[in-house]
């Protein structure tokens, strides 16, 4: 039994003292330290690559339905793909700027910045690391905050989303006591058109937010002092949203215990107290008592209005769960408990059947805003990944491909409502590498129940539930000594509660091929087909696109 206890102790330590996370679901996916990341990239050895490029393309966009129309564009783009995999530092950056010049008067010039980045730097080996992440991407958005990926939409109907976070992570020990702590600050902004409904109502579209997240835990592993592991922890989360001065604040303290069952299984349990509060101010009113809409199409906040509580939950919280780690390539954490005055469930599962495959599943539950949710997803990304892109628009598409962990962001952009929400969902991703060919598939479900204070304009959103389901798949690899291909496809379902627009279904697929013609110069060709079927529209929107161009890699 003593050997089993020692094995369970090692299991608990290897899980990175995960017991700090369960009751603080804002950080459900946790953050990875540099030591963990550098040893699990699955490709072996240190490496650094930086590949800037420029492109010049001709694009034809054919709207097949409901009306037939063909528009052509000249597309100029510049970007960089970079990766660092090392013992003390690591990260991936994929950044692209694109400008499209319309040839016809009924077309529109558009530009966009898209990219994804995640990395870490070690300050003190095995003790202190600093990590950061960022996202930029565009989608088409309607007046009810529903967003879908679309090709060459006018800037009048698209939004550009930016999100960035950074912070330190500490992991050390004092004799038998393991100590872990982390802090993150994040910022998210959605830039877009000035949406106002035909009736003059402001659009419920997120503007920007700043979020802070911090946690601390001190614990002793099993068989160090006692046969079981014990620990105490605390956490803090706050997100300030500019729309009507909304604020989410969550503070908790808790204790936990780890009970080894075998050398691969441990039971965990914890309890504590938590105080969660969501509040906001009302919109500025005119002389007739109607809310005032700003020049950006959003409600203007009345700074003199009192802060109104929209949601609060305080008191006892608890959870029970299991940790299973039969090998270094397989681990499961599943937790059930009571939080937010209701039942809650979250957890994760990762499986690497070999060095060329990775399956990741994440289940989450938390109260936050659009910005905080996006920051958490960025923090959950691995640091070594490949970003699939739409070959025609250049936008980030689907889930990232990685042999390190999960990386799906599709469901996050399905709704950009400004209101705070309780978000629950699941995301699954699988990546497989076959020589130089990489294939990935992702799927997920996201449910958001929005929270708005009574007596304010946000009361219109209170209790509304938005649901989205997504599936994406991609494959890329070489053809012959000079050629490369890529295949991408996606499907998204969206149901907006409280909206008269009904359900929406989006489907798209693309294929591209590039051939090296001289040194670093390559010729490119791509075709794409997309479809959007919305209940509120009398006909389906079907669009086909084609691209021919040149790319130079420096």
Kinemage of the C-alpha trace (Angstrom):
@kinemage 1
@onewidth
@group {chain A} dominant
@subgroup {mainchain}
@vectorlist {calphas} color= white
{ca unk a 1} P 0.000 0.000 0.000
{ca unk a 2} L 2.887 2.358 0.738
{ca unk a 3} L 4.170 1.993 -2.849
{ca unk a 4} L 0.723 2.831 -4.150
{ca unk a 5} L 0.626 5.914 -1.971
{ca unk a 6} L 3.950 7.125 -3.301
{ca unk a 7} L 2.767 6.525 -6.872
{ca unk a 8} L -0.404 8.439 -6.168
{ca unk a 9} L 1.646 11.248 -4.694
{ca unk a 10} L 3.687 11.434 -7.866
{ca unk a 11} L 0.465 11.367 -9.863
{ca unk a 12} L -0.913 14.295 -7.889
{ca unk a 13} L 2.255 16.359 -8.276
{ca unk a 14} L 2.433 15.613 -11.999
{ca unk a 15} L -1.069 16.952 -12.433
{ca unk a 16} L 0.319 20.361 -11.487
{ca unk a 17} L -1.666 20.703 -8.243
{ca unk a 18} L -4.862 20.817 -10.271
{ca unk a 19} L -7.030 20.923 -7.178
{ca unk a 20} L -6.701 24.676 -7.215
{ca unk a 21} L -8.777 24.831 -10.376
{ca unk a 22} L -12.075 22.937 -9.868
{ca unk a 23} L -13.999 25.558 -7.936
{ca unk a 24} L -12.525 28.396 -9.960
{ca unk a 25} L -14.027 27.472 -13.306
{ca unk a 26} L -12.926 30.749 -14.875
{ca unk a 27} L -9.561 28.973 -15.231
{ca unk a 28} L -10.998 25.552 -15.981
{ca unk a 29} L -8.267 24.701 -18.463
{ca unk a 30} L -5.405 25.973 -16.372
{ca unk a 31} L -2.066 27.293 -17.555
{ca unk a 32} L 0.948 25.267 -18.561
{ca unk a 33} L 4.385 25.948 -17.230
{ca unk a 34} L 7.386 26.110 -19.475
{ca unk a 35} L 8.821 22.859 -18.145
{ca unk a 36} L 5.685 20.938 -19.022
{ca unk a 37} L 5.356 22.442 -22.490
{ca unk a 38} L 8.954 21.933 -23.561
{ca unk a 39} L 8.853 18.249 -22.838
{ca unk a 40} L 5.610 17.350 -24.605
{ca unk a 41} L 5.847 18.787 -28.085
{ca unk a 42} L 6.029 15.284 -29.525
{ca unk a 43} L 8.454 16.291 -32.268
{ca unk a 44} L 11.675 16.161 -30.272
{ca unk a 45} L 14.514 18.618 -29.792
{ca unk a 46} L 14.826 22.372 -29.648
{ca unk a 47} L 13.920 24.308 -32.781
{ca unk a 48} L 13.301 27.854 -33.926
{ca unk a 49} L 11.743 28.922 -37.211
{ca unk a 50} L 10.633 32.331 -38.455
{ca unk a 51} L 8.996 32.528 -41.891
{ca unk a 52} L 7.771 35.938 -43.106
{ca unk a 53} L 5.981 36.085 -46.455
{ca unk a 54} L 4.141 38.326 -48.903
{ca unk a 55} L 1.350 37.425 -51.331
{ca unk a 56} L -0.286 38.917 -54.397
{ca unk a 57} L -3.499 37.207 -55.502
{ca unk a 58} L -6.454 37.593 -57.815
{ca unk a 59} L -9.773 36.528 -56.319
{ca unk a 60} L -13.196 35.932 -57.877
{ca unk a 61} L -16.221 35.767 -55.580
{ca unk a 62} L -19.422 34.373 -57.121
{ca unk a 63} L -22.672 34.742 -55.196
{ca unk a 64} L -24.728 31.834 -56.476
{ca unk a 65} L -27.866 32.361 -54.366
{ca unk a 66} L -30.217 34.133 -53.820
{ca unk a 67} L -28.975 36.371 -56.663
{ca unk a 68} L -26.218 35.607 -59.116
{ca unk a 69} L -23.368 38.108 -59.072
{ca unk a 70} L -19.604 37.909 -59.615
{ca unk a 71} L -17.099 40.282 -58.000
{ca unk a 72} L -13.337 40.242 -58.459
{ca unk a 73} L -10.596 41.513 -56.199
{ca unk a 74} L -6.873 42.068 -56.051
{ca unk a 75} L -5.563 40.763 -52.765
{ca unk a 76} L -2.280 41.830 -51.166
{ca unk a 77} L -1.128 40.204 -47.947
{ca unk a 78} L 1.870 40.031 -45.646
{ca unk a 79} L 2.405 37.767 -42.679
{ca unk a 80} L 4.739 35.715 -40.552
{ca unk a 81} L 4.652 32.205 -39.104
{ca unk a 82} L 7.092 31.580 -36.267
{ca unk a 83} L 7.707 28.805 -33.748
{ca unk a 84} L 10.087 28.317 -30.843
{ca unk a 85} L 10.374 25.002 -29.008
{ca unk a 86} L 12.982 24.921 -26.255
{ca unk a 87} L 13.662 23.920 -22.701
{ca unk a 88} L 13.066 27.334 -21.144
{ca unk a 89} L 11.095 29.194 -23.830
{ca unk a 90} L 8.480 28.260 -26.351
{ca unk a 91} L 5.704 29.654 -28.465
{ca unk a 92} L 3.892 29.877 -31.786
{ca unk a 93} L 2.886 32.991 -33.733
{ca unk a 94} L 0.844 33.154 -36.938
{ca unk a 95} L 0.028 36.719 -38.027
{ca unk a 96} L -1.373 38.001 -41.336
{ca unk a 97} L -2.536 41.364 -42.678
{ca unk a 98} L -4.642 41.383 -45.833
{ca unk a 99} L -6.065 44.079 -48.101
{ca unk a 100} L -8.640 43.371 -50.807
{ca unk a 101} L -9.257 45.888 -53.609
{ca unk a 102} L -12.602 45.504 -55.379
{ca unk a 103} L -12.652 45.868 -59.169
{ca unk a 104} L -16.378 46.657 -59.466
{ca unk a 105} L -18.240 49.653 -58.085
{ca unk a 106} L -20.706 47.448 -56.202
{ca unk a 107} L -17.840 45.660 -54.470
{ca unk a 108} L -16.153 46.903 -51.312
{ca unk a 109} L -12.507 47.267 -50.377
{ca unk a 110} L -11.804 45.329 -47.187
{ca unk a 111} L -8.874 44.763 -44.902
{ca unk a 112} L -8.303 42.494 -41.951
{ca unk a 113} L -5.736 41.414 -39.393
{ca unk a 114} L -5.868 37.792 -38.334
{ca unk a 115} L -3.641 35.657 -36.208
{ca unk a 116} L -3.052 33.527 -33.168
{ca unk a 117} L -0.157 33.483 -30.709
{ca unk a 118} L 0.693 31.671 -27.481
{ca unk a 119} L 4.009 31.390 -25.696
{ca unk a 120} L 5.980 31.395 -22.461
{ca unk a 121} L 9.392 32.506 -21.200
{ca unk a 122} L 11.144 31.090 -18.154
{ca unk a 123} L 12.343 33.647 -15.618
{ca unk a 124} L 13.548 31.155 -12.989
{ca unk a 125} L 13.845 27.542 -14.232
{ca unk a 126} L 11.268 25.223 -12.671
{ca unk a 127} L 9.926 28.092 -10.551
{ca unk a 128} L 8.702 31.177 -12.425
{ca unk a 129} L 7.461 31.582 -15.982
{ca unk a 130} L 5.669 34.357 -17.832
{ca unk a 131} L 3.142 33.454 -20.497
{ca unk a 132} L 1.043 35.367 -23.012
{ca unk a 133} L -1.423 34.802 -25.839
{ca unk a 134} L -3.302 36.795 -28.471
{ca unk a 135} L -6.029 36.392 -31.101
{ca unk a 136} L -7.221 38.492 -34.027
{ca unk a 137} L -9.994 37.360 -36.363
{ca unk a 138} L -13.063 38.607 -38.224
{ca unk a 139} L -16.641 37.396 -38.557
{ca unk a 140} L -19.932 38.676 -39.950
{ca unk a 141} L -22.369 39.849 -37.281
{ca unk a 142} L -26.091 40.676 -37.249
{ca unk a 143} L -27.947 43.063 -34.960
{ca unk a 144} L -28.673 40.302 -32.433
{ca unk a 145} L -25.013 39.606 -31.742
{ca unk a 146} L -24.928 36.408 -33.809
{ca unk a 147} L -21.673 35.946 -35.728
{ca unk a 148} L -20.694 33.623 -38.553
{ca unk a 149} L -17.555 33.198 -40.625
{ca unk a 150} L -18.067 34.467 -44.166
{ca unk a 151} L -15.935 35.198 -47.202
{ca unk a 152} L -15.360 38.738 -48.464
{ca unk a 153} L -18.204 40.329 -46.548
{ca unk a 154} L -18.337 44.098 -46.593
{ca unk a 155} L -16.725 45.966 -43.715
{ca unk a 156} L -20.245 47.257 -43.019
{ca unk a 157} L -21.321 43.824 -41.708
{ca unk a 158} L -18.100 42.424 -40.229
{ca unk a 159} L -16.449 42.701 -36.848
{ca unk a 160} L -12.794 42.417 -35.982
{ca unk a 161} L -12.114 40.700 -32.663
{ca unk a 162} L -8.886 41.230 -30.722
{ca unk a 163} L -7.948 39.488 -27.491
{ca unk a 164} L -4.689 39.392 -25.531
{ca unk a 165} L -3.583 38.188 -22.101
{ca unk a 166} L -0.343 37.885 -20.124
{ca unk a 167} L 0.813 36.969 -16.644
{ca unk a 168} L 3.277 35.040 -14.452
{ca unk a 169} L 2.981 31.506 -13.079
{ca unk a 170} L 4.838 30.405 -9.940
{ca unk a 171} L 5.441 26.828 -8.848
{ca unk a 172} L 7.838 26.055 -5.999
{ca unk a 173} L 8.074 24.241 -2.674
{ca unk a 174} L 9.021 24.921 0.921
{ca unk a 175} L 10.129 21.613 2.436
{ca unk a 176} L 7.107 19.304 1.944
{ca unk a 177} L 4.675 22.075 0.977
{ca unk a 178} L 4.081 22.597 -2.743
{ca unk a 179} L 3.127 26.195 -3.607
{ca unk a 180} L 1.545 27.357 -6.867
{ca unk a 181} L 0.195 30.737 -7.902
{ca unk a 182} L -0.667 32.579 -11.071
{ca unk a 183} L -1.989 35.918 -12.260
{ca unk a 184} L -3.406 36.944 -15.647
{ca unk a 185} L -4.562 40.236 -17.058
{ca unk a 186} L -6.520 40.198 -20.307
{ca unk a 187} L -8.043 42.643 -22.748
{ca unk a 188} L -10.601 41.949 -25.489
{ca unk a 189} L -12.163 44.292 -28.014
{ca unk a 190} L -14.698 43.897 -30.819
{ca unk a 191} L -14.529 46.539 -33.560
{ca unk a 192} L -17.312 46.637 -36.097
{ca unk a 193} L -20.052 48.556 -37.845
{ca unk a 194} L -22.523 50.852 -36.105
{ca unk a 195} L -25.419 48.408 -35.808
{ca unk a 196} L -28.896 49.778 -35.094
{ca unk a 197} L -32.061 47.799 -35.760
{ca unk a 198} L -34.738 49.219 -38.118
{ca unk a 199} L -36.797 50.137 -35.051
{ca unk a 200} L -33.922 52.220 -33.696
{ca unk a 201} L -32.887 49.737 -30.984
{ca unk a 202} L -29.169 49.487 -30.230
{ca unk a 203} L -27.389 46.272 -31.117
{ca unk a 204} L -26.293 44.062 -28.249
{ca unk a 205} L -22.706 43.757 -29.504
{ca unk a 206} L -19.754 43.496 -27.116
{ca unk a 207} L -17.380 46.485 -27.047
{ca unk a 208} L -14.347 45.784 -24.816
{ca unk a 209} L -13.377 44.457 -21.400
{ca unk a 210} L -10.445 44.089 -19.009
{ca unk a 211} L -10.193 40.949 -16.893
{ca unk a 212} L -8.023 39.965 -13.934
{ca unk a 213} L -7.553 36.434 -12.662
{ca unk a 214} L -5.410 35.241 -9.761
{ca unk a 215} L -5.138 32.040 -7.728
{ca unk a 216} L -2.960 30.567 -4.994
{ca unk a 217} L -2.633 27.125 -3.457
{ca unk a 218} L -0.404 25.504 -0.863
{ca unk a 219} L -0.609 21.748 -0.385
{ca unk a 220} L 1.125 18.592 0.768
{ca unk a 221} L 1.064 15.482 -1.425
{ca unk a 222} L -0.079 12.118 -0.077
{ca unk a 223} L 2.389 10.158 2.043
{ca unk a 224} L 4.516 13.192 2.840
{ca unk a 225} L 3.033 14.047 6.231
{ca unk a 226} L -0.322 12.256 6.118
{ca unk a 227} L -1.562 9.270 4.093
{ca unk a 228} L -3.732 11.698 2.153
{ca unk a 229} L -2.895 14.964 0.440
{ca unk a 230} L -4.295 18.218 1.810
{ca unk a 231} L -4.274 21.769 0.577
{ca unk a 232} L -5.764 25.233 0.912
{ca unk a 233} L -6.309 27.772 -1.847
{ca unk a 234} L -7.927 31.028 -2.837
{ca unk a 235} L -8.830 32.760 -6.066
{ca unk a 236} L -10.057 36.027 -7.499
{ca unk a 237} L -11.614 36.932 -10.855
{ca unk a 238} L -12.930 40.260 -12.108
{ca unk a 239} L -14.002 41.397 -15.534
{ca unk a 240} L -15.025 44.989 -16.293
{ca unk a 241} L -17.067 45.340 -19.483
{ca unk a 242} L -17.495 48.752 -21.085
{ca unk a 243} L -21.076 48.080 -22.228
{ca unk a 244} L -23.181 49.685 -19.471
{ca unk a 245} L -20.263 49.346 -17.035
{ca unk a 246} L -20.906 45.648 -16.367
{ca unk a 247} L -18.749 43.911 -13.796
{ca unk a 248} L -18.217 40.279 -12.814
{ca unk a 249} L -16.500 39.653 -9.490
{ca unk a 250} L -15.761 36.201 -8.067
{ca unk a 251} L -13.798 35.518 -4.857
{ca unk a 252} L -13.348 32.151 -3.151
{ca unk a 253} L -11.337 30.304 -0.489
{ca unk a 254} L -11.321 26.545 -0.125
{ca unk a 255} L -9.658 23.452 1.227
{ca unk a 256} L -9.165 20.118 -0.510
{ca unk a 257} L -8.094 16.558 0.103
{ca unk a 258} L -6.566 13.908 -2.189
{ca unk a 259} L -7.177 10.235 -1.416
{ca unk a 260} L -5.016 7.734 -3.365
{ca unk a 261} L -6.897 4.640 -4.500
{ca unk a 262} L -4.191 2.980 -6.606
{ca unk a 263} L -0.997 3.938 -8.380
{ca unk a 264} L -3.107 5.405 -11.241
{ca unk a 265} L -6.278 6.675 -9.537
{ca unk a 266} L -6.914 9.294 -6.860
{ca unk a 267} L -10.167 10.674 -5.488
{ca unk a 268} L -10.354 14.403 -4.758
{ca unk a 269} L -12.789 16.524 -2.804
{ca unk a 270} L -12.967 20.124 -1.718
{ca unk a 271} L -15.179 22.663 0.005
{ca unk a 272} L -15.115 26.359 0.730
{ca unk a 273} L -16.990 29.610 0.418
{ca unk a 274} L -17.440 31.825 -2.608
{ca unk a 275} L -18.957 35.212 -3.394
{ca unk a 276} L -20.017 35.872 -6.999
{ca unk a 277} L -21.604 39.150 -8.092
{ca unk a 278} L -22.654 40.541 -11.472
{ca unk a 279} L -23.672 44.199 -11.646
{ca unk a 280} L -24.099 47.048 -14.147
{ca unk a 281} L -25.382 50.575 -14.615
{ca unk a 282} L -28.312 51.702 -16.745
{ca unk a 283} L -28.229 53.484 -20.072
{ca unk a 284} L -28.375 57.261 -20.308
{ca unk a 285} L -31.977 58.410 -20.858
{ca unk a 286} L -33.321 61.287 -22.936
{ca unk a 287} L -36.051 63.695 -21.848
{ca unk a 288} L -38.726 61.124 -22.747
{ca unk a 289} L -37.039 58.364 -20.756
{ca unk a 290} L -35.768 56.475 -23.797
{ca unk a 291} L -32.234 55.024 -23.711
{ca unk a 292} L -29.676 57.016 -25.672
{ca unk a 293} L -27.785 55.242 -28.461
{ca unk a 294} L -24.210 56.365 -29.144
{ca unk a 295} L -22.570 56.932 -32.494
{ca unk a 296} L -21.211 53.361 -32.411
{ca unk a 297} L -24.734 51.896 -32.275
{ca unk a 298} L -24.422 50.802 -28.634
{ca unk a 299} L -26.246 52.123 -25.575
{ca unk a 300} L -24.509 55.006 -23.822
{ca unk a 301} L -23.841 54.380 -20.134
{ca unk a 302} L -25.191 56.783 -17.519
{ca unk a 303} L -22.228 57.174 -15.115
{ca unk a 304} L -24.496 58.825 -12.529
{ca unk a 305} L -26.907 55.885 -12.346
{ca unk a 306} L -26.550 53.535 -9.364
{ca unk a 307} L -24.873 50.160 -9.809
{ca unk a 308} L -27.603 47.490 -9.947
{ca unk a 309} L -27.048 43.867 -8.938
{ca unk a 310} L -27.983 41.477 -11.745
{ca unk a 311} L -26.847 38.237 -10.091
{ca unk a 312} L -25.250 37.162 -6.845
{ca unk a 313} L -24.428 33.847 -5.234
{ca unk a 314} L -22.535 33.383 -1.991
{ca unk a 315} L -22.050 30.684 0.568
{ca unk a 316} L -20.870 27.087 0.577
{ca unk a 317} L -19.347 25.492 -2.506
{ca unk a 318} L -18.102 21.918 -2.837
{ca unk a 319} L -16.908 19.392 -5.364
{ca unk a 320} L -15.867 15.744 -5.643
{ca unk a 321} L -13.954 14.164 -8.468
{ca unk a 322} L -11.487 11.632 -9.765
{ca unk a 323} L -8.012 11.839 -11.294
{ca unk a 324} L -6.898 8.955 -13.494
{ca unk a 325} L -3.429 8.800 -14.998
{ca unk a 326} L -2.483 5.305 -16.179
{ca unk a 327} L 0.513 6.635 -18.121
{ca unk a 328} L 2.301 9.853 -19.041
{ca unk a 329} L 0.259 9.922 -22.251
{ca unk a 330} L -3.215 9.548 -20.732
{ca unk a 331} L -4.903 11.566 -18.008
{ca unk a 332} L -8.470 12.268 -16.936
{ca unk a 333} L -9.896 14.728 -14.440
{ca unk a 334} L -13.661 14.791 -13.849
{ca unk a 335} L -15.366 16.910 -11.191
{ca unk a 336} L -18.960 17.263 -10.012
{ca unk a 337} L -20.074 19.814 -7.452
{ca unk a 338} L -22.262 22.703 -6.339
{ca unk a 339} L -21.623 26.245 -7.473
{ca unk a 340} L -23.628 29.271 -8.631
{ca unk a 341} L -26.536 27.906 -6.530
{ca unk a 342} L -26.792 24.883 -8.819
{ca unk a 343} L -25.030 21.706 -9.864
{ca unk a 344} L -21.898 21.972 -11.937
{ca unk a 345} L -19.656 19.587 -13.865
{ca unk a 346} L -16.315 20.164 -15.596
{ca unk a 347} L -13.157 18.294 -16.402
{ca unk a 348} L -10.623 17.314 -19.040
{ca unk a 349} L -9.233 14.280 -20.831
{ca unk a 350} L -6.070 13.966 -22.911
{ca unk a 351} L -4.786 10.891 -24.706
{ca unk a 352} L -1.676 10.482 -26.823
{ca unk a 353} L -1.765 6.934 -28.212
{ca unk a 354} L 1.621 7.629 -29.844
{ca unk a 355} L 3.970 10.543 -30.553
{ca unk a 356} L 2.025 11.439 -33.697
{ca unk a 357} L -1.520 11.627 -32.286
{ca unk a 358} L -3.337 13.639 -29.654
{ca unk a 359} L -6.945 13.643 -28.445
{ca unk a 360} L -8.167 16.357 -26.052
{ca unk a 361} L -11.574 16.939 -24.451
{ca unk a 362} L -12.465 19.853 -22.208
{ca unk a 363} L -15.709 20.529 -20.303
{ca unk a 364} L -16.205 23.984 -18.769
{ca unk a 365} L -18.635 25.996 -16.646
{ca unk a 366} L -18.219 29.609 -15.518
{ca unk a 367} L -19.777 33.054 -15.150
{ca unk a 368} L -17.972 35.639 -17.256
{ca unk a 369} L -18.213 37.983 -20.216
{ca unk a 370} L -17.202 37.484 -23.834
{ca unk a 371} L -13.705 38.826 -23.176
{ca unk a 372} L -12.995 36.682 -20.147
{ca unk a 373} L -14.192 33.564 -21.939
{ca unk a 374} L -11.911 34.270 -24.886
{ca unk a 375} L -8.908 34.975 -22.631
{ca unk a 376} L -9.417 31.652 -20.851
{ca unk a 377} L -9.531 29.772 -24.144
{ca unk a 378} L -6.297 31.418 -25.265
{ca unk a 379} L -4.623 30.437 -21.988
{ca unk a 380} L -5.709 26.832 -22.577
{ca unk a 381} L -3.945 26.612 -25.947
{ca unk a 382} L -0.675 24.690 -26.180
{ca unk a 383} L 2.441 26.620 -27.188
{ca unk a 384} L 3.372 24.406 -30.143
{ca unk a 385} L 0.695 24.271 -32.842
{ca unk a 386} L -0.114 24.880 -36.508
{ca unk a 387} L -2.847 27.365 -37.471
{ca unk a 388} L -5.120 26.255 -40.351
{ca unk a 389} L -6.322 29.188 -42.461
{ca unk a 390} L -8.988 29.731 -45.082
{ca unk a 391} L -6.921 29.702 -48.309
{ca unk a 392} L -9.044 32.442 -49.925
{ca unk a 393} L -9.748 34.904 -47.095
{ca unk a 394} L -6.711 34.059 -44.980
{ca unk a 395} L -8.797 33.998 -41.793
{ca unk a 396} L -8.022 31.638 -38.915
{ca unk a 397} L -10.284 28.618 -39.434
{ca unk a 398} L -11.348 25.759 -37.200
{ca unk a 399} L -9.145 24.353 -34.454
{ca unk a 400} L -5.366 24.558 -34.301
{ca unk a 401} L -3.419 21.363 -34.918
{ca unk a 402} L -1.216 20.313 -32.031
{ca unk a 403} L 0.273 17.212 -30.489
{ca unk a 404} L 0.330 18.964 -27.105
{ca unk a 405} L -3.302 19.668 -26.186
{ca unk a 406} L -6.673 21.171 -27.045
{ca unk a 407} L -7.055 24.133 -29.365
{ca unk a 408} L -10.616 24.790 -30.562
{ca unk a 409} L -11.882 28.379 -30.726
{ca unk a 410} L -14.838 27.987 -33.123
{ca unk a 411} L -17.670 28.046 -30.595
{ca unk a 412} L -16.357 31.156 -28.840
{ca unk a 413} L -17.191 33.521 -31.695
{ca unk a 414} L -20.736 32.243 -32.290
{ca unk a 415} L -22.225 34.998 -30.141
{ca unk a 416} L -20.785 38.443 -29.382
{ca unk a 417} L -23.566 39.750 -27.152
{ca unk a 418} L -22.350 42.270 -24.605
{ca unk a 419} L -24.123 40.762 -21.591
{ca unk a 420} L -22.421 38.657 -18.937
{ca unk a 421} L -23.377 34.989 -19.145
{ca unk a 422} L -23.011 31.622 -17.524
{ca unk a 423} L -21.246 29.545 -20.119
{ca unk a 424} L -21.185 25.775 -20.255
{ca unk a 425} L -19.876 23.559 -22.991
{ca unk a 426} L -17.494 20.960 -24.306
{ca unk a 427} L -14.759 21.035 -26.944
{ca unk a 428} L -13.046 18.048 -28.575
{ca unk a 429} L -10.003 18.094 -30.836
{ca unk a 430} L -7.904 15.379 -32.459
{ca unk a 431} L -4.640 15.802 -34.370
{ca unk a 432} L -2.717 13.139 -36.273
{ca unk a 433} L 0.632 13.546 -38.020
{ca unk a 434} L 1.652 11.180 -40.828
{ca unk a 435} L 5.146 12.119 -41.921
{ca unk a 436} L 4.804 15.690 -43.209
{ca unk a 437} L 1.015 15.370 -43.519
{ca unk a 438} L -1.060 16.737 -40.627
{ca unk a 439} L -4.800 16.189 -40.147
{ca unk a 440} L -7.078 17.588 -37.478
{ca unk a 441} L -10.722 17.510 -36.491
{ca unk a 442} L -12.587 19.493 -33.855
{ca unk a 443} L -16.108 19.659 -32.518
{ca unk a 444} L -17.910 21.310 -29.656
{ca unk a 445} L -21.030 22.675 -28.028
{ca unk a 446} L -21.343 26.058 -26.308
{ca unk a 447} L -24.338 27.244 -24.231
{ca unk a 448} L -24.631 30.753 -22.800
{ca unk a 449} L -27.376 31.936 -20.479
{ca unk a 450} L -27.184 35.723 -20.289
{ca unk a 451} L -27.545 37.827 -17.167
{ca unk a 452} L -29.028 41.332 -17.103
{ca unk a 453} L -30.093 43.581 -14.241
{ca unk a 454} L -33.805 44.283 -13.890
{ca unk a 455} L -34.763 47.918 -14.326
{ca unk a 456} L -31.980 48.467 -16.895
{ca unk a 457} L -31.907 47.978 -20.656
{ca unk a 458} L -29.927 44.773 -20.075
{ca unk a 459} L -33.078 43.214 -18.639
{ca unk a 460} L -33.991 42.477 -22.271
{ca unk a 461} L -31.143 39.940 -22.373
{ca unk a 462} L -31.720 38.392 -18.937
{ca unk a 463} L -32.420 34.666 -19.222
{ca unk a 464} L -31.789 34.484 -22.981
{ca unk a 465} L -29.927 31.329 -24.018
{ca unk a 466} L -27.657 31.164 -27.062
{ca unk a 467} L -26.483 27.746 -28.221
{ca unk a 468} L -23.967 26.817 -30.878
{ca unk a 469} L -22.516 23.581 -32.236
{ca unk a 470} L -19.450 23.426 -34.451
{ca unk a 471} L -17.488 20.830 -36.392
{ca unk a 472} L -14.304 21.486 -38.370
{ca unk a 473} L -11.709 19.355 -40.136
{ca unk a 474} L -8.512 20.029 -42.038
{ca unk a 475} L -5.607 18.256 -43.699
{ca unk a 476} L -2.400 19.543 -45.240
{ca unk a 477} L 0.781 18.035 -46.604
{ca unk a 478} L 3.197 17.735 -49.521
{ca unk a 479} L 2.555 16.515 -53.051
{ca unk a 480} L 5.762 15.615 -54.825
{ca unk a 481} L 9.054 17.448 -54.247
{ca unk a 482} L 7.691 20.996 -54.773
{ca unk a 483} L 3.938 20.926 -54.133
{ca unk a 484} L 1.733 21.316 -51.055
{ca unk a 485} L -2.021 21.016 -50.558
{ca unk a 486} L -4.567 21.830 -47.855
{ca unk a 487} L -8.200 20.847 -47.290
{ca unk a 488} L -10.533 22.639 -44.867
{ca unk a 489} L -14.186 22.240 -44.023
{ca unk a 490} L -16.506 23.494 -41.280
{ca unk a 491} L -20.122 23.404 -40.156
{ca unk a 492} L -21.738 25.659 -37.538
{ca unk a 493} L -25.218 25.609 -36.054
{ca unk a 494} L -26.469 28.565 -34.027
{ca unk a 495} L -29.677 29.135 -32.076
{ca unk a 496} L -30.158 32.614 -30.639
{ca unk a 497} L -32.614 32.747 -27.784
{ca unk a 498} L -34.941 35.730 -27.708
{ca unk a 499} L -34.204 36.453 -31.362
{ca unk a 500} L -36.749 36.586 -34.165
{ca unk a 501} L -34.013 35.482 -36.571
{ca unk a 502} L -34.382 31.802 -35.649
{ca unk a 503} L -31.685 29.204 -36.216
{ca unk a 504} L -28.763 29.535 -38.590
{ca unk a 505} L -26.598 26.923 -40.259
{ca unk a 506} L -23.295 27.679 -41.961
{ca unk a 507} L -21.280 25.216 -44.036
{ca unk a 508} L -18.046 25.715 -45.919
{ca unk a 509} L -15.243 23.837 -47.614
{ca unk a 510} L -12.046 24.771 -49.432
{ca unk a 511} L -9.051 23.221 -51.148
{ca unk a 512} L -5.732 24.827 -52.089
{ca unk a 513} L -2.543 23.865 -53.884
{ca unk a 514} L 0.849 25.589 -54.088
{ca unk a 515} L 3.848 24.772 -56.281
{ca unk a 516} L 7.360 26.128 -55.853
{ca unk a 517} L 8.331 27.746 -59.142
{ca unk a 518} L 11.666 29.404 -58.269
{ca unk a 519} L 13.610 29.356 -55.028
{ca unk a 520} L 11.242 30.856 -52.405
{ca unk a 521} L 8.572 31.863 -54.938
{ca unk a 522} L 5.476 29.668 -55.223
{ca unk a 523} L 2.289 29.773 -57.287
{ca unk a 524} L -1.018 29.306 -55.464
{ca unk a 525} L -4.514 28.225 -56.432
{ca unk a 526} L -7.579 27.723 -54.232
{ca unk a 527} L -11.329 27.246 -54.462
{ca unk a 528} L -13.926 27.565 -51.698
{ca unk a 529} L -17.668 27.059 -51.340
{ca unk a 530} L -19.779 28.391 -48.446
{ca unk a 531} L -23.463 28.320 -47.550
{ca unk a 532} L -25.510 30.136 -44.916
{ca unk a 533} L -29.082 29.035 -44.218
{ca unk a 534} L -30.921 31.316 -41.776
{ca unk a 535} L -34.596 30.899 -40.879
{ca unk a 536} L -35.150 34.649 -41.097
{ca unk a 537} L -33.899 34.766 -44.703
{ca unk a 538} L -36.180 33.556 -47.518
{ca unk a 539} L -33.298 31.955 -49.417
{ca unk a 540} L -29.980 30.342 -48.718
{ca unk a 541} L -26.823 32.374 -49.278
{ca unk a 542} L -24.412 30.330 -51.382
{ca unk a 543} L -21.025 31.691 -52.429
{ca unk a 544} L -18.138 30.224 -54.416
{ca unk a 545} L -14.656 31.737 -54.486
{ca unk a 546} L -11.484 31.093 -56.474
{ca unk a 547} L -7.940 32.393 -56.024
{ca unk a 548} L -4.826 32.484 -58.199
{ca unk a 549} L -1.647 34.134 -56.989
{ca unk a 550} L 1.995 34.176 -55.993
{ca unk a 551} L 3.667 33.899 -52.606
{ca unk a 552} L 7.242 34.706 -51.651
{ca unk a 553} L 8.726 33.288 -48.446
{ca unk a 554} L 11.721 35.156 -47.063
